Amino acid sequence: MVDLRVAFWNVQNLFEPGTSKYAPKDEQELVAKLDVIARILDGLFAGAGPDLVGLAEIHTERILDLLMQRLRQRHLKLFEPCGHDRWTGLAVLARADRFTRLVCERAYRPWVTSMPRWMIARCQLGEDQGRASILLVVNHWRSRVSDAEGRAAEERLETARALRVTLARSRLDTCAIVLGDFNAEPFEEPFGEGGLRTVRHFDPRLWDEEAPSCLYNTAWRFLAEPDWWETVEARGDAYRAPRPRTTFNASPPVLFDQLLVSGRALRGGPISLRESSVAYAADDETASVTSRGYRRPLRWNYGEGSGSGASDHFPLVATFRMNGGTGDD
């Protein structure tokens, strides 16, 4: 059975050169970072690359085009710009040999000049997959960093409510994949009944008449330390985590990049989630290891014409089985 490979990555400050203190200093550095990002994206899924990928912190469509030129496969694209030059936008890329149509159904901004907090893309598969449509919702919610007025939490909750209401108006057979950088923990208020109404277990509401306004959050897999099914190597009071558990270099670790699905993306629709495939992609180009054995995202570092690392976030990856499926993962 053919799989659908889906990814999200906050590529961290991919600004036009010289437009921000966080931006590449010149075009040469921008090109170097784009080369690394493209190589990492093409290397995901054991070198097969993603079929559908959401990207955050892309400053301009020009930068997105430069990235696409470096990718191995040809892609359809959507770009939702920021309302102000000092911030960034969202993007979706869909492989042209897997998808025939890519349309932005709605983008949400709390105010006119703000960053887009989420974008809903309708992605139509090819004829060999019955031209089924999937909603891919790419998110980049407001950060809690530098929140001098203390409004970030309130804005994240309102962003979640706006997305829930929009999804609730969709057709009942909608198959939705909701992913991104939420800047909120899976157990925080934006994911509760007053926000996205997510669940961490199989719940009848995922398939009832309110679908897809109720979503299943796969992040439960990363909340337990250590995971019961994994072998953990004891090292005194520390241990080596078998995969990264943070998308932000913080202590204790936080889990901001998450994948959520509607009932019909979990089971019963044109795709079925292979839940065991949900992971953060960490290798020598994306991760560093602390002295205590924890993996952390390897941030971009540039000097003397070459760079290393890429972002303060790991790529988030997941695989879906096409046309349903009966196997348990």
Phi and psi in degrees as GROMACS dihedral restraints (atoms count N, CA, C in turn):
[ dihedral_restraints ]
;  ai    aj    ak    al  type     phi  dphi    fc
    3     4     5     6     1   -70.3    20    10
    4     5     6     7     1   140.7    20    10
    6     7     8     9     1  -103.5    20    10
    7     8     9    10     1   157.6    20    10
    9    10    11    12     1  -112.1    20    10
   10    11    12    13     1   121.7    20    10
   12    13    14    15     1   -99.8    20    10
   13    14    15    16     1   121.5    20    10
   15    16    17    18     1  -122.7    20    10
   16    17    18    19     1   142.0    20    10
   18    19    20    21     1  -144.9    20    10
   19    20    21    22     1   159.8    20    10
   21    22    23    24     1  -138.4    20    10
   22    23    24    25     1   144.7    20    10
   24    25    26    27     1  -151.3    20    10
   25    26    27    28     1   125.7    20    10
   27    28    29    30     1   -86.6    20    10
   28    29    30    31     1   109.0    20    10
   30    31    32    33     1   -87.1    20    10
   31    32    33    34     1     6.1    20    10
   33    34    35    36     1    58.8    20    10
   34    35    36    37     1   101.2    20    10
   36    37    38    39     1    57.7    20    10
   37    38    39    40     1    46.7    20    10
   39    40    41    42     1   -85.0    20    10
   40    41    42    43     1    68.5    20    10
   42    43    44    45     1   -88.1    20    10
   43    44    45    46     1   161.4    20    10
   45    46    47    48     1   -63.4    20    10
   46    47    48    49     1   141.2    20    10
   48    49    50    51     1   -54.8    20    10
   49    50    51    52     1   135.0    20    10
   51    52    53    54     1    77.8    20    10
   52    53    54    55     1     2.3    20    10
   54    55    56    57     1   -91.2    20    10
   55    56    57    58     1   -11.3    20    10
   57    58    59    60     1  -151.1    20    10
   58    59    60    61     1   155.6    20    10
   60    61    62    63     1   -65.8    20    10
   61    62    63    64     1   -16.6    20    10
   63    64    65    66     1   -94.6    20    10
   64    65    66    67     1    -6.8    20    10
   66    67    68    69     1   -77.3    20    10
   67    68    69    70     1   159.7    20    10
   69    70    71    72     1   -55.2    20    10
   70    71    72    73     1   144.5    20    10
   72    73    74    75     1   -73.3    20    10
   73    74    75    76     1   -26.2    20    10
   75    76    77    78     1  -155.2    20    10
   76    77    78    79     1   177.4    20    10
   78    79    80    81     1   -63.4    20    10
   79    80    81    82     1   -33.3    20    10
   81    82    83    84     1   -62.4    20    10
   82    83    84    85     1   -41.2    20    10
   84    85    86    87     1   -69.9    20    10
   85    86    87    88     1   -39.3    20    10
   87    88    89    90     1   -58.5    20    10
   88    89    90    91     1   -47.0    20    10
   90    91    92    93     1   -61.5    20    10
   91    92    93    94     1   -40.5    20    10
   93    94    95    96     1   -63.0    20    10
   94    95    96    97     1   -42.1    20    10
   96    97    98    99     1   -68.7    20    10
   97    98    99   100     1   -39.8    20    10
   99   100   101   102     1   -62.0    20    10
  100   101   102   103     1   -38.5    20    10
  102   103   104   105     1   -60.4    20    10
  103   104   105   106     1   -42.9    20    10
  105   106   107   108     1   -66.8    20    10
  106   107   108   109     1   -46.5    20    10
  108   109   110   111     1   -60.0    20    10
  109   110   111   112     1   -44.9    20    10
  111   112   113   114     1   -62.6    20    10
  112   113   114   115     1   -41.7    20    10
  114   115   116   117     1   -64.2    20    10
  115   116   117   118     1   -39.9    20    10
  117   118   119   120     1   -68.1    20    10
  118   119   120   121     1   -44.5    20    10
  120   121   122   123     1   -60.6    20    10
  121   122   123   124     1   -45.1    20    10
  123   124   125   126     1   -65.2    20    10
  124   125   126   127     1   -25.1    20    10
  126   127   128   129     1   -85.4    20    10
  127   128   129   130     1   -10.2    20    10
  129   130   131   132     1   -64.3    20    10
  130   131   132   133     1   157.9    20    10
  132   133   134   135     1    56.7    20    10
  133   134   135   136     1    49.1    20    10
  135   136   137   138     1    57.2    20    10
  136   137   138   139     1    36.6    20    10
  138   139   140   141     1    90.7    20    10
  139   140   141   142     1    -3.2    20    10
  141   142   143   144     1   -79.3    20    10
  142   143   144   145     1   -25.2    20    10
  144   145   146   147     1    77.1    20    10
  145   146   147   148     1   159.9    20    10
  147   148   149   150     1   -78.0    20    10
  148   149   150   151     1   148.2    20    10
  150   151   152   153     1   -83.4    20    10
  151   152   153   154     1   -30.0    20    10
  153   154   155   156     1  -142.5    20    10
  154   155   156   157     1   123.7    20    10
  156   157   158   159     1  -139.2    20    10
  157   158   159   160     1   134.9    20    10
  159   160   161   162     1  -102.3    20    10
  160   161   162   163     1   141.7    20    10
  162   163   164   165     1  -128.9    20    10
  163   164   165   166     1   141.0    20    10
  165   166   167   168     1  -120.8    20    10
  166   167   168   169     1   156.6    20    10
  168   169   170   171     1    67.5    20    10
  169   170   171   172     1    41.8    20    10
  171   172   173   174     1   -98.0    20    10
  172   173   174   175     1   122.7    20    10
  174   175   176   177     1   -77.0    20    10
  175   176   177   178     1   -45.8    20    10
  177   178   179   180     1  -137.6    20    10
  178   179   180   181     1   162.2    20    10
  180   181   182   183     1   -66.8    20    10
  181   182   183   184     1   -30.8    20    10
  183   184   185   186     1   -58.5    20    10
  184   185   186   187     1   -44.1    20    10
  186   187   188   189     1   -64.5    20    10
  187   188   189   190     1   -40.4    20    10
  189   190   191   192     1   -60.8    20    10
  190   191   192   193     1   -42.8    20    10
  192   193   194   195     1   -62.8    20    10
  193   194   195   196     1   -40.7    20    10
  195   196   197   198     1   -62.7    20    10
  196   197   198   199     1   -38.1    20    10
  198   199   200   201     1   -65.6    20    10
  199   200   201   202     1   -45.0    20    10
  201   202   203   204     1   -60.7    20    10
  202   203   204   205     1   -35.7    20    10
  204   205   206   207     1   -62.9    20    10
  205   206   207   208     1   -24.1    20    10
  207   208   209   210     1   -93.0    20    10
  208   209   210   211     1   -11.9    20    10
  210   211   212   213     1   -79.3    20    10
  211   212   213   214     1   149.1    20    10
  213   214   215   216     1   -67.1    20    10
  214   215   216   217     1   -37.6    20    10
  216   217   218   219     1  -100.3    20    10
  217   218   219   220     1   159.6    20    10
  219   220   221   222     1   -87.0    20    10
  220   221   222   223     1   140.0    20    10
  222   223   224   225     1  -130.3    20    10
  223   224   225   226     1   148.9    20    10
  225   226   227   228     1   -80.7    20    10
  226   227   228   229     1   155.2    20    10
  228   229   230   231     1  -138.7    20    10
  229   230   231   232     1   153.0    20    10
  231   232   233   234     1  -133.1    20    10
  232   233   234   235     1   137.9    20    10
  234   235   236   237     1  -134.2    20    10
  235   236   237   238     1   127.7    20    10
  237   238   239   240     1  -114.5    20    10
  238   239   240   241     1   106.7    20    10
  240   241   242   243     1   -76.8    20    10
  241   242   243   244     1   166.1    20    10
  243   244   245   246     1   -80.4    20    10
  244   245   246   247     1   156.3    20    10
  246   247   248   249     1   -80.5    20    10
  247   248   249   250     1    -2.3    20    10
  249   250   251   252     1  -145.9    20    10
  250   251   252   253     1   143.0    20    10
  252   253   254   255     1   -63.8    20    10
  253   254   255   256     1   -18.7    20    10
  255   256   257   258     1   -83.7    20    10
  256   257   258   259     1    -2.2    20    10
  258   259   260   261     1  -122.7    20    10
  259   260   261   262     1  -173.1    20    10
  261   262   263   264     1  -125.3    20    10
  262   263   264   265     1   171.4    20    10
  264   265   266   267     1  -116.8    20    10
  265   266   267   268     1  -173.5    20    10
  267   268   269   270     1  -115.2    20    10
  268   269   270   271     1   153.5    20    10
  270   271   272   273     1  -142.5    20    10
  271   272   273   274     1   153.7    20    10
  273   274   275   276     1  -131.2    20    10
  274   275   276   277     1   133.4    20    10
  276   277   278   279     1  -120.7    20    10
  277   278   279   280     1   134.0    20    10
  279   280   281   282     1  -130.0    20    10
  280   281   282   283     1   129.2    20    10
  282   283   284   285     1   -60.4    20    10
  283   284   285   286     1   130.7    20    10
  285   286   287   288     1   -68.5    20    10
  286   287   288   289     1   -21.3    20    10
  288   289   290   291     1   -87.2    20    10
  289   290   291   292     1    -4.4    20    10
  291   292   293   294     1  -111.9    20    10
  292   293   294   295     1   -29.7    20    10
  294   295   296   297     1  -122.6    20    10
  295   296   297   298     1   142.3    20    10
  297   298   299   300     1  -103.3    20    10
  298   299   300   301     1   -17.5    20    10
  300   301   302   303     1  -152.4    20    10
  301   302   303   304     1   141.8    20    10
  303   304   305   306     1  -141.8    20    10
  304   305   306   307     1   115.2    20    10
  306   307   308   309     1  -131.6    20    10
  307   308   309   310     1   135.9    20    10
  309   310   311   312     1   -82.9    20    10
  310   311   312   313     1   117.6    20    10
  312   313   314   315     1   -85.9    20    10
  313   314   315   316     1   -35.4    20    10
  315   316   317   318     1  -167.1    20    10
  316   317   318   319     1   145.8    20    10
  318   319   320   321     1  -125.5    20    10
  319   320   321   322     1   143.6    20    10
  321   322   323   324     1  -115.1    20    10
  322   323   324   325     1   130.7    20    10
  324   325   326   327     1  -130.9    20    10
  325   326   327   328     1   131.9    20    10
  327   328   329   330     1   -63.7    20    10
  328   329   330   331     1   -31.1    20    10
  330   331   332   333     1  -144.2    20    10
  331   332   333   334     1   168.9    20    10
  333   334   335   336     1   -58.6    20    10
  334   335   336   337     1   -43.3    20    10
  336   337   338   339     1   -95.4    20    10
  337   338   339   340     1     7.7    20    10
  339   340   341   342     1   -78.2    20    10
  340   341   342   343     1   169.6    20    10
  342   343   344   345     1   -65.6    20    10
  343   344   345   346     1   147.8    20    10
  345   346   347   348     1   -66.9    20    10
  346   347   348   349     1   124.8    20    10
  348   349   350   351     1   -87.0    20    10
  349   350   351   352     1   -29.1    20    10
  351   352   353   354     1  -153.7    20    10
  352   353   354   355     1   155.6    20    10
  354   355   356   357     1  -136.5    20    10
  355   356   357   358     1   131.2    20    10
  357   358   359   360     1  -102.8    20    10
  358   359   360   361     1   118.9    20    10
  360   361   362   363     1  -111.1    20    10
  361   362   363   364     1   127.2    20    10
  363   364   365   366     1   -90.5    20    10
  364   365   366   367     1   120.1    20    10
  366   367   368   369     1  -114.3    20    10
  367   368   369   370     1   115.9    20    10
  369   370   371   372     1   -99.3    20    10
  370   371   372   373     1   122.8    20    10
  372   373   374   375     1   -74.0    20    10
  373   374   375   376     1   167.2    20    10
  375   376   377   378     1   -73.2    20    10
  376   377   378   379     1   176.4    20    10
  378   379   380   381     1   -63.3    20    10
  379   380   381   382     1   -32.1    20    10
  381   382   383   384     1   -67.7    20    10
  382   383   384   385     1   -14.1    20    10
  384   385   386   387     1  -112.6    20    10
  385   386   387   388     1    24.8    20    10
  387   388   389   390     1    69.3    20    10
  388   389   390   391     1    17.2    20    10
  390   391   392   393     1    54.7    20    10
  391   392   393   394     1    32.8    20    10
  393   394   395   396     1   -64.8    20    10
  394   395   396   397     1   148.7    20    10
  396   397   398   399     1  -107.2    20    10
  397   398   399   400     1   142.1    20    10
  399   400   401   402     1  -124.6    20    10
  400   401   402   403     1   137.1    20    10
  402   403   404   405     1   -92.3    20    10
  403   404   405   406     1   121.3    20    10
  405   406   407   408     1  -107.4    20    10
  406   407   408   409     1   119.1    20    10
  408   409   410   411     1  -108.6    20    10
  409   410   411   412     1   112.5    20    10
  411   412   413   414     1  -100.8    20    10
  412   413   414   415     1   129.3    20    10
  414   415   416   417     1  -120.5    20    10
  415   416   417   418     1   147.3    20    10
  417   418   419   420     1  -149.6    20    10
  418   419   420   421     1    88.4    20    10
  420   421   422   423     1   -80.8    20    10
  421   422   423   424     1   164.4    20    10
  423   424   425   426     1   -61.8    20    10
  424   425   426   427     1   137.0    20    10
  426   427   428   429     1   -78.0    20    10
  427   428   429   430     1   154.4    20    10
  429   430   431   432     1   -87.1    20    10
  430   431   432   433     1    -5.7    20    10
  432   433   434   435     1   -74.0    20    10
  433   434   435   436     1   137.5    20    10
  435   436   437   438     1    57.0    20    10
  436   437   438   439     1    41.9    20    10
  438   439   440   441     1   -96.2    20    10
  439   440   441   442     1    76.6    20    10
  441   442   443   444     1   -64.2    20    10
  442   443   444   445     1   -32.9    20    10
  444   445   446   447     1   -93.3    20    10
  445   446   447   448     1    -3.3    20    10
  447   448   449   450     1    69.5    20    10
  448   449   450   451     1    29.3    20    10
  450   451   452   453     1  -103.1    20    10
  451   452   453   454     1    -3.0    20    10
  453   454   455   456     1   -61.8    20    10
  454   455   456   457     1   -44.8    20    10
  456   457   458   459     1   -61.8    20    10
  457   458   459   460     1   -42.6    20    10
  459   460   461   462     1   -63.3    20    10
  460   461   462   463     1   -40.8    20    10
  462   463   464   465     1   -67.5    20    10
  463   464   465   466     1   -39.2    20    10
  465   466   467   468     1   -62.0    20    10
  466   467   468   469     1   -39.9    20    10
  468   469   470   471     1   -64.7    20    10
  469   470   471   472     1   -42.9    20    10
  471   472   473   474     1   -66.2    20    10
  472   473   474   475     1   -36.5    20    10
  474   475   476   477     1   -62.0    20    10
  475   476   477   478     1   -42.3    20    10
  477   478   479   480     1   -64.2    20    10
  478   479   480   481     1   -43.5    20    10
  480   481   482   483     1   -62.2    20    10
  481   482   483   484     1   -42.6    20    10
  483   484   485   486     1   -62.0    20    10
  484   485   486   487     1   -38.7    20    10
  486   487   488   489     1   -69.2    20    10
  487   488   489   490     1   -42.1    20    10
  489   490   491   492     1   -59.7    20    10
  490   491   492   493     1   -45.6    20    10
  492   493   494   495     1   -62.8    20    10
  493   494   495   496     1   -41.9    20    10
  495   496   497   498     1   -64.7    20    10
  496   497   498   499     1   -44.1    20    10
  498   499   500   501     1   -65.9    20    10
  499   500   501   502     1   -34.6    20    10
  501   502   503   504     1   -64.2    20    10
  502   503   504   505     1   -24.2    20    10
  504   505   506   507     1   -84.8    20    10
  505   506   507   508     1    -6.3    20    10
  507   508   509   510     1   -73.1    20    10
  508   509   510   511     1   167.7    20    10
  510   511   512   513     1   -61.8    20    10
  511   512   513   514     1   149.5    20    10
  513   514   515   516     1   -65.9    20    10
  514   515   516   517     1   -22.0    20    10
  516   517   518   519     1   -94.2    20    10
  517   518   519   520     1    15.8    20    10
  519   520   521   522     1   -64.4    20    10
  520   521   522   523     1   135.6    20    10
  522   523   524   525     1  -106.5    20    10
  523   524   525   526     1   110.6    20    10
  525   526   527   528     1  -120.3    20    10
  526   527   528   529     1   133.5    20    10
  528   529   530   531     1  -113.5    20    10
  529   530   531   532     1   120.8    20    10
  531   532   533   534     1  -118.2    20    10
  532   533   534   535     1   115.7    20    10
  534   535   536   537     1  -144.3    20    10
  535   536   537   538     1   167.1    20    10
  537   538   539   540     1   145.7    20    10
  538   539   540   541     1  -167.9    20    10
  540   541   542   543     1   -98.0    20    10
  541   542   543   544     1   102.0    20    10
  543   544   545   546     1   -90.3    20    10
  544   545   546   547     1   -12.6    20    10
  546   547   548   549     1    50.7    20    10
  547   548   549   550     1    34.4    20    10
  549   550   551   552     1  -152.3    20    10
  550   551   552   553     1   145.4    20    10
  552   553   554   555     1   -72.6    20    10
  553   554   555   556     1   154.2    20    10
  555   556   557   558     1   -59.2    20    10
  556   557   558   559     1   -24.4    20    10
  558   559   560   561     1   -97.7    20    10
  559   560   561   562     1     4.6    20    10
  561   562   563   564     1   -83.1    20    10
  562   563   564   565     1   169.0    20    10
  564   565   566   567     1   -54.8    20    10
  565   566   567   568     1   -39.6    20    10
  567   568   569   570     1   -59.2    20    10
  568   569   570   571     1   -20.0    20    10
  570   571   572   573     1   -97.9    20    10
  571   572   573   574     1     0.6    20    10
  573   574   575   576     1   -87.2    20    10
  574   575   576   577     1  -166.9    20    10
  576   577   578   579     1   -62.2    20    10
  577   578   579   580     1   -29.5    20    10
  579   580   581   582     1   -84.0    20    10
  580   581   582   583     1    -3.4    20    10
  582   583   584   585     1  -120.9    20    10
  583   584   585   586     1  -116.2    20    10
  585   586   587   588     1   -78.6    20    10
  586   587   588   589     1   -12.8    20    10
  588   589   590   591     1    58.4    20    10
  589   590   591   592     1    54.8    20    10
  591   592   593   594     1   -89.8    20    10
  592   593   594   595     1   154.9    20    10
  594   595   596   597     1  -124.0    20    10
  595   596   597   598     1   157.3    20    10
  597   598   599   600     1  -113.0    20    10
  598   599   600   601     1    18.0    20    10
  600   601   602   603     1  -152.0    20    10
  601   602   603   604     1   168.7    20    10
  603   604   605   606     1   -65.8    20    10
  604   605   606   607     1   125.5    20    10
  606   607   608   609     1  -135.7    20    10
  607   608   609   610     1   134.3    20    10
  609   610   611   612     1   -55.7    20    10
  610   611   612   613     1   -26.2    20    10
  612   613   614   615     1   -64.3    20    10
  613   614   615   616     1   -19.8    20    10
  615   616   617   618     1   -65.7    20    10
  616   617   618   619     1   -22.9    20    10
  618   619   620   621     1  -119.9    20    10
  619   620   621   622     1     6.6    20    10
  621   622   623   624     1   -87.1    20    10
  622   623   624   625     1  -168.9    20    10
  624   625   626   627     1   -68.4    20    10
  625   626   627   628     1   -12.6    20    10
  627   628   629   630     1   -88.6    20    10
  628   629   630   631     1    -8.0    20    10
  630   631   632   633     1   -62.0    20    10
  631   632   633   634     1   145.5    20    10
  633   634   635   636     1  -100.3    20    10
  634   635   636   637     1    37.7    20    10
  636   637   638   639     1   -77.3    20    10
  637   638   639   640     1   -10.6    20    10
  639   640   641   642     1  -107.4    20    10
  640   641   642   643     1   131.4    20    10
  642   643   644   645     1  -125.5    20    10
  643   644   645   646     1   148.0    20    10
  645   646   647   648     1   -94.8    20    10
  646   647   648   649     1   126.0    20    10
  648   649   650   651     1  -100.6    20    10
  649   650   651   652     1   117.2    20    10
  651   652   653   654     1   -75.6    20    10
  652   653   654   655     1    -5.8    20    10
  654   655   656   657     1   -65.8    20    10
  655   656   657   658     1   -12.5    20    10
  657   658   659   660     1   -56.6    20    10
  658   659   660   661     1   -27.7    20    10
  660   661   662   663     1   -63.4    20    10
  661   662   663   664     1   -22.2    20    10
  663   664   665   666     1  -107.1    20    10
  664   665   666   667     1     6.0    20    10
  666   667   668   669     1   -87.7    20    10
  667   668   669   670     1   -22.6    20    10
  669   670   671   672     1   -94.2    20    10
  670   671   672   673     1   138.1    20    10
  672   673   674   675     1  -127.1    20    10
  673   674   675   676     1   118.0    20    10
  675   676   677   678     1   -83.0    20    10
  676   677   678   679     1   167.8    20    10
  678   679   680   681     1   -71.7    20    10
  679   680   681   682     1   140.5    20    10
  681   682   683   684     1   -67.0    20    10
  682   683   684   685     1   -26.1    20    10
  684   685   686   687     1   -94.6    20    10
  685   686   687   688     1    -0.6    20    10
  687   688   689   690     1  -108.5    20    10
  688   689   690   691     1   153.3    20    10
  690   691   692   693     1   -88.1    20    10
  691   692   693   694     1   124.3    20    10
  693   694   695   696     1  -112.2    20    10
  694   695   696   697     1   130.0    20    10
  696   697   698   699     1   -88.6    20    10
  697   698   699   700     1   114.2    20    10
  699   700   701   702     1   -72.5    20    10
  700   701   702   703     1   137.0    20    10
  702   703   704   705     1  -138.6    20    10
  703   704   705   706     1    74.7    20    10
  705   706   707   708     1    65.8    20    10
  706   707   708   709     1  -125.9    20    10
  708   709   710   711     1   -88.8    20    10
  709   710   711   712     1     2.9    20    10
  711   712   713   714     1  -118.7    20    10
  712   713   714   715     1   171.0    20    10
  714   715   716   717     1  -153.0    20    10
  715   716   717   718     1   163.2    20    10
  717   718   719   720     1   -95.5    20    10
  718   719   720   721     1   115.7    20    10
  720   721   722   723     1   -71.4    20    10
  721   722   723   724     1   132.7    20    10
  723   724   725   726     1   -72.9    20    10
  724   725   726   727     1   -12.8    20    10
  726   727   728   729     1  -153.2    20    10
  727   728   729   730     1   161.4    20    10
  729   730   731   732     1   -65.1    20    10
  730   731   732   733     1   146.8    20    10
  732   733   734   735     1  -125.5    20    10
  733   734   735   736     1    18.1    20    10
  735   736   737   738     1  -145.9    20    10
  736   737   738   739     1   144.7    20    10
  738   739   740   741     1  -110.6    20    10
  739   740   741   742     1     8.9    20    10
  741   742   743   744     1  -144.4    20    10
  742   743   744   745     1   134.9    20    10
  744   745   746   747     1   -74.4    20    10
  745   746   747   748     1    78.7    20    10
  747   748   749   750     1  -133.8    20    10
  748   749   750   751     1   164.0    20    10
  750   751   752   753     1  -137.4    20    10
  751   752   753   754     1   122.4    20    10
  753   754   755   756     1   -71.0    20    10
  754   755   756   757     1   162.7    20    10
  756   757   758   759     1   -59.2    20    10
  757   758   759   760     1   150.3    20    10
  759   760   761   762     1  -123.0    20    10
  760   761   762   763     1   159.2    20    10
  762   763   764   765     1  -125.2    20    10
  763   764   765   766     1    90.6    20    10
  765   766   767   768     1   -99.4    20    10
  766   767   768   769     1   -34.9    20    10
  768   769   770   771     1   -88.0    20    10
  769   770   771   772     1   119.1    20    10
  771   772   773   774     1  -138.0    20    10
  772   773   774   775     1   158.9    20    10
  774   775   776   777     1  -118.9    20    10
  775   776   777   778     1   125.7    20    10
  777   778   779   780     1  -124.3    20    10
  778   779   780   781     1   151.1    20    10
  780   781   782   783     1  -138.9    20    10
  781   782   783   784     1   150.4    20    10
  783   784   785   786     1   -76.7    20    10
  784   785   786   787     1   168.7    20    10
  786   787   788   789     1   -56.5    20    10
  787   788   789   790     1   -39.5    20    10
  789   790   791   792     1   -77.4    20    10
  790   791   792   793     1   -10.3    20    10
  792   793   794   795     1   -94.2    20    10
  793   794   795   796     1   -15.5    20    10
  795   796   797   798     1   -85.3    20    10
  796   797   798   799     1   -49.7    20    10
  798   799   800   801     1  -157.2    20    10
  799   800   801   802     1   144.6    20    10
  801   802   803   804     1    96.2    20    10
  802   803   804   805     1    -4.9    20    10
  804   805   806   807     1  -109.6    20    10
  805   806   807   808     1  -160.6    20    10
  807   808   809   810     1   -69.3    20    10
  808   809   810   811     1   -17.2    20    10
  810   811   812   813     1  -133.8    20    10
  811   812   813   814     1   157.7    20    10
  813   814   815   816     1  -134.3    20    10
  814   815   816   817     1   130.2    20    10
  816   817   818   819     1   -68.7    20    10
  817   818   819   820     1   130.5    20    10
  819   820   821   822     1   -88.7    20    10
  820   821   822   823     1    90.7    20    10
  822   823   824   825     1   -61.9    20    10
  823   824   825   826     1   -31.7    20    10
  825   826   827   828     1   -67.4    20    10
  826   827   828   829     1   -13.4    20    10
  828   829   830   831     1   -83.5    20    10
  829   830   831   832     1   -14.4    20    10
  831   832   833   834     1   -66.8    20    10
  832   833   834   835     1   122.4    20    10
  834   835   836   837     1  -161.3    20    10
  835   836   837   838     1   165.8    20    10
  837   838   839   840     1   -97.5    20    10
  838   839   840   841     1   129.0    20    10
  840   841   842   843     1   -81.2    20    10
  841   842   843   844     1   112.2    20    10
  843   844   845   846     1  -127.9    20    10
  844   845   846   847     1   123.7    20    10
  846   847   848   849     1  -146.1    20    10
  847   848   849   850     1  -166.6    20    10
  849   850   851   852     1   -63.8    20    10
  850   851   852   853     1   -23.8    20    10
  852   853   854   855     1   -88.6    20    10
  853   854   855   856     1   -20.9    20    10
  855   856   857   858     1  -112.1    20    10
  856   857   858   859     1   -12.1    20    10
  858   859   860   861     1  -134.5    20    10
  859   860   861   862     1   150.0    20    10
  861   862   863   864     1  -120.9    20    10
  862   863   864   865     1   163.7    20    10
  864   865   866   867     1  -121.2    20    10
  865   866   867   868     1   127.0    20    10
  867   868   869   870     1   -75.1    20    10
  868   869   870   871     1   171.0    20    10
  870   871   872   873     1   -64.1    20    10
  871   872   873   874     1   -21.6    20    10
  873   874   875   876     1   -95.0    20    10
  874   875   876   877     1     5.3    20    10
  876   877   878   879     1    91.8    20    10
  877   878   879   880     1     8.0    20    10
  879   880   881   882     1   -87.5    20    10
  880   881   882   883     1   141.1    20    10
  882   883   884   885     1   -87.7    20    10
  883   884   885   886     1   140.2    20    10
  885   886   887   888     1  -133.0    20    10
  886   887   888   889     1   150.7    20    10
  888   889   890   891     1   -59.9    20    10
  889   890   891   892     1   141.2    20    10
  891   892   893   894     1   -94.2    20    10
  892   893   894   895     1   104.5    20    10
  894   895   896   897     1   -68.7    20    10
  895   896   897   898     1   158.8    20    10
  897   898   899   900     1   -65.9    20    10
  898   899   900   901     1   132.3    20    10
  900   901   902   903     1  -137.9    20    10
  901   902   903   904     1   126.4    20    10
  903   904   905   906     1  -128.5    20    10
  904   905   906   907     1   138.4    20    10
  906   907   908   909     1  -171.3    20    10
  907   908   909   910     1   141.5    20    10
  909   910   911   912     1    54.7    20    10
  910   911   912   913     1    42.2    20    10
  912   913   914   915     1    83.2    20    10
  913   914   915   916     1     1.0    20    10
  915   916   917   918     1  -141.6    20    10
  916   917   918   919     1   159.7    20    10
  918   919   920   921     1  -135.5    20    10
  919   920   921   922     1   165.1    20    10
  921   922   923   924     1  -137.2    20    10
  922   923   924   925     1   161.6    20    10
  924   925   926   927     1    71.4    20    10
  925   926   927   928     1  -171.5    20    10
  927   928   929   930     1  -157.4    20    10
  928   929   930   931     1   -41.9    20    10
  930   931   932   933     1  -159.2    20    10
  931   932   933   934     1   162.5    20    10
  933   934   935   936     1   -88.9    20    10
  934   935   936   937     1    12.3    20    10
  936   937   938   939     1  -129.4    20    10
  937   938   939   940     1   148.5    20    10
  939   940   941   942     1   -83.1    20    10
  940   941   942   943     1   149.4    20    10
  942   943   944   945     1   -63.0    20    10
  943   944   945   946     1   137.4    20    10
  945   946   947   948     1  -102.2    20    10
  946   947   948   949     1   127.7    20    10
  948   949   950   951     1  -128.3    20    10
  949   950   951   952     1   151.8    20    10
  951   952   953   954     1  -158.5    20    10
  952   953   954   955     1   151.4    20    10
  954   955   956   957     1  -119.4    20    10
  955   956   957   958     1   137.5    20    10
  957   958   959   960     1  -117.8    20    10
  958   959   960   961     1   139.1    20    10
  960   961   962   963     1   -81.4    20    10
  961   962   963   964     1   131.9    20    10
  963   964   965   966     1   -77.2    20    10
  964   965   966   967     1   148.2    20    10
  966   967   968   969     1    57.8    20    10
  967   968   969   970     1    44.3    20    10
  969   970   971   972     1    78.2    20    10
  970   971   972   973     1  -140.6    20    10
  972   973   974   975     1   134.7    20    10
  973   974   975   976     1   156.4    20    10
  975   976   977   978     1  -120.3    20    10
  976   977   978   979     1    -9.6    20    10
  978   979   980   981     1   -71.3    20    10
  979   980   981   982     1   150.0    20    10
  981   982   983   984     1   -98.3    20    10
  982   983   984   985     1   132.3    20    10
